[in-house]
Amino acid sequence: MDITTRTLNKVPEVTLYFWIIKVLCTTVGETAADFLNVNLGLGLTNTTLVMGALLIVVIYAQFRARRYLPAVYWLAVVLISIVGTLITDSLIDNFGVSLEVTTVMFGVALALTFATWYASERTLSIHTIYTMRREAFYWLAILFTFALGTAAGDLAAEQLGLGYLPSAIIFAVLIAIVAGARFGLRANGVATFWIAYILTRPLGASLGDYLAQPTEDGGLGLGTVATSGLFLATILVFVSYLAVTRRDAIEATA
C-alpha cells in the first residue's frame, strides 16, 4: 500500500469506551510485562524480543487492514503498551539509565514525533488517520507515550516516594483538569486529547502496580497473574461489544 493511499479512518472514535479500554490496556502493559519477565522467568531481554516480534506481526495486520477493526487495533495497543514498558525497563535495568533521564528522553522523542508529524501532515488529529504515513506517525507517537508514561509513573511512585495509589490519584486529577479545560473552557481538542492520552499511561501503570504489588510494598497484593487476567478479560468484553455494534467506528474526514 502506498503511504498516501486513502482508506477508511483506521482508529476508533474517542468515546467513553475508548478511554476505559485505554486505561485497561495501560494497566495490562505494566502487569503483563512483569508477569512475563519475572513470573515466567523469561528475563527482560527475552521478554522484550518475544513481545516485540508479536507487536510487529499485529502492527503489520493493522496496516494491512482497510478500516478500523476493534480486535486488531486494541490488540496492537495492548502489545505496544507491554513493549513500551519493556523498553523503559530495559534502559533502566540493563543499561543503568535513570528514571529522570528516561522520562526526559522519551518526552523529547515524543515532542519530535509530534513536530515531524505536524510538519509533514499539518494536523495531529486522529480523525484523519487514513494514509499509511499518518498511521505510522500515530503508532510511533503511541509507543513513545507508553514508554514516557512508564518512566513518569515509576518516577512519581518510586523515585519521588509518592506511592502507587497517591500517584494514580494525582494523574487522575490531572486528566480531570484536562477534561475540564476541553469541555468547560473549549480548549483545543487535538491538544487536550494527546495530553490526556499521555497521562492515562502513568495512571494505568500506577494503578496496575497498586493492584499487583505486595502489601509490604504499598500494593494490594493481587499479583500480576490475577491483575493481568482480570483486566484482559474486561478488555475482551468491551472490544467484543464494539466489534459487534461498531459504536466507535468513524469515517475519514479531510
C-alpha positions in Angstrom: 0.0 0.0 0.0 1.4 3.5 -0.9 1.9 5.8 2.1 -0.6 8.2 0.6 -3.3 5.7 -0.3 -6.6 6.6 1.4 -8.5 4.1 3.4 -11.3 4.5 5.9 -10.2 6.0 9.2 -8.1 3.3 11.0 -8.7 4.4 14.6 -11.7 4.4 16.8 -13.9 7.4 17.8 -12.9 8.9 21.1 -15.8 7.8 23.4 -16.0 6.7 27.0 -15.3 3.2 25.7 -12.1 4.4 24.2 -10.8 5.8 27.5 -11.9 2.9 29.6 -10.2 0.4 27.3 -7.1 2.6 27.0 -6.6 2.7 30.8 -7.2 -1.1 31.0 -4.6 -1.6 28.3 -2.0 0.5 30.1 -2.6 -1.4 33.3 -2.1 -4.7 31.4 1.0 -3.3 29.9 2.6 -2.8 33.3 1.4 -6.1 34.9 1.8 -8.4 31.9 5.4 -7.2 31.3 6.2 -8.0 35.0 4.5 -11.4 34.7 6.4 -12.5 31.6 9.7 -11.1 32.8 9.6 -12.3 36.4 6.9 -14.9 37.0 7.6 -16.9 33.8 11.3 -16.3 34.2 11.8 -15.2 30.5 14.0 -12.4 31.6 13.8 -8.8 30.5 15.7 -9.2 27.2 13.9 -12.4 26.0 10.5 -10.9 27.0 11.3 -7.7 25.0 12.3 -9.7 21.9 9.2 -12.0 22.1 6.7 -9.2 22.6 8.5 -7.0 20.1 8.1 -9.7 17.5 4.4 -10.2 18.3 3.9 -6.4 18.1 5.4 -6.3 14.6 3.1 -9.0 13.4 0.0 -7.3 14.8 1.1 -3.8 13.6 1.5 -5.3 10.1 -2.1 -6.6 10.3 -3.2 -3.2 11.4 -1.5 -1.5 8.5 -2.9 -4.1 6.0 -6.5 -3.5 7.2 -8.6 -1.2 5.1 -10.7 0.0 8.0 -10.8 0.1 11.8 -11.0 -3.4 13.2 -11.5 -3.3 17.0 -9.8 -6.7 17.7 -6.7 -5.8 15.7 -6.5 -2.2 16.9 -6.8 -2.9 20.6 -4.5 -5.9 20.5 -1.9 -3.6 19.0 -2.5 -1.2 21.8 -2.1 -3.9 24.5 1.1 -5.1 22.9 2.6 -1.7 22.4 1.8 -1.0 26.0 3.8 -4.0 27.0 6.6 -3.2 24.7 6.7 0.4 25.8 7.0 -0.8 29.4 9.8 -3.3 28.5 11.8 -0.6 26.6 11.8 1.7 29.6 12.6 -1.2 32.0 15.4 -2.4 29.7 17.0 1.1 29.7 16.8 1.3 33.5 17.7 -2.3 34.5 20.1 -3.3 31.7 21.8 -0.1 30.9 21.5 1.8 34.1 19.7 4.8 32.7 17.9 6.8 35.5 14.2 7.3 35.6 14.8 11.1 35.3 16.8 10.6 32.1 14.4 8.2 30.5 11.4 10.5 31.3 13.1 13.4 29.6 14.4 11.3 26.8 11.0 9.9 25.8 9.4 13.3 26.4 11.8 14.7 23.8 11.3 11.8 21.4 7.5 12.3 21.6 7.8 16.0 21.1 10.0 15.4 18.0 7.5 12.9 16.7 4.6 15.4 17.0 6.7 18.1 15.4 7.6 15.9 12.4 4.1 14.6 12.1 2.7 18.2 12.0 5.3 19.4 9.6 4.5 16.6 7.2 0.7 16.4 7.5 -0.3 19.8 9.1 -2.5 18.0 11.6 -2.2 15.7 14.6 -5.9 14.8 14.6 -6.8 11.1 15.0 -9.9 11.7 12.9 -7.7 11.8 9.8 -5.7 8.6 10.1 -6.4 7.4 6.6 -2.9 7.1 5.0 -0.1 4.8 5.9 2.2 7.7 6.6 -0.2 9.2 9.1 -0.8 5.9 10.7 3.0 5.4 11.1 3.2 8.7 12.9 0.2 7.7 15.0 1.7 4.4 16.2 5.2 5.9 16.8 3.6 8.6 19.0 1.6 6.0 20.9 4.8 3.9 21.5 6.6 6.9 23.0 3.5 7.9 25.1 3.7 4.4 26.7 7.4 4.5 27.2 7.2 8.0 28.6 4.2 7.2 30.8 6.0 4.1 32.3 9.0 6.2 33.2 7.0 9.1 34.6 4.7 6.8 36.6 7.7 4.9 38.2 9.4 8.2 38.8 6.5 9.6 40.7 5.6 6.4 42.6 9.0 5.1 43.4 11.8 7.6 42.9 9.8 10.5 44.4 8.3 8.2 47.0 4.7 9.2 46.4 3.4 5.6 46.4 1.3 3.8 43.8 -2.2 4.9 44.9 -1.3 8.5 45.5 0.4 8.6 42.1 -2.7 7.2 40.4 -4.9 9.8 42.2 -2.6 12.6 41.1 -2.6 11.5 37.4 -6.4 11.0 37.6 -6.8 14.6 38.9 -4.6 15.9 36.1 -6.7 14.1 33.5 -9.8 15.6 35.1 -8.3 19.1 34.8 -7.6 18.4 31.1 -11.1 17.2 30.6 -12.4 20.4 32.3 -10.3 22.5 30.0 -11.6 20.7 27.0 -15.3 20.7 27.8 -15.6 23.7 30.1 -13.1 26.2 28.5 -13.3 24.8 24.9 -9.6 24.2 24.8 -8.1 22.7 21.6 -9.5 19.2 21.1 -6.3 17.7 19.5 -4.0 19.1 22.2 -6.2 18.0 25.1 -6.6 14.6 23.5 -2.9 13.9 23.4 -2.2 15.3 26.8 -4.9 13.1 28.3 -3.6 10.1 26.3 -0.1 10.7 27.7 -1.4 11.0 31.3 -3.5 7.8 31.1 -0.3 5.8 30.8 1.2 6.7 34.2 -2.3 6.4 35.6 -2.7 2.9 34.3 0.9 1.9 35.3 0.4 3.3 38.9 -3.0 1.5 39.2 -1.5 -1.8 37.9 1.4 -1.6 40.4 -1.0 -0.7 43.2 -3.2 -3.8 42.5 -0.4 -6.2 41.8 2.5 -5.3 44.1 2.8 -6.9 47.6 1.2 -5.1 50.5 4.6 -4.5 52.1 5.5 -2.5 49.0 2.3 -0.4 49.1 0.1 -2.5 46.9 -3.0 -4.7 47.3 -1.1 -7.9 46.7 -3.3 -9.3 43.9 -0.3 -10.3 41.9 0.5 -9.9 38.2 -1.4 -13.0 37.2 -4.8 -12.0 38.7 -4.5 -8.4 37.8 -3.5 -9.1 34.1 -6.2 -11.8 33.8 -8.9 -9.5 35.2 -8.1 -6.6 33.0 -7.6 -8.7 29.9 -11.0 -10.3 30.4 -12.6 -6.8 30.8 -10.9 -5.6 27.6 -12.1 -8.6 25.7 -15.7 -7.9 26.8 -15.6 -4.3 25.7 -13.8 -5.0 22.4 -16.2 -7.8 21.6 -19.1 -5.4 22.2 -17.6 -2.7 20.0 -16.8 -5.2 17.2 -20.5 -6.2 17.1 -22.1 -2.8 17.5 -19.4 -0.7 15.7 -20.4 2.2 18.0 -16.8 3.6 17.9 -16.2 3.4 14.2 -15.8 6.7 12.3 -15.3 7.7 8.7 -12.3 9.6 7.4 -12.6 13.3 7.1 -10.5 15.8 5.2 
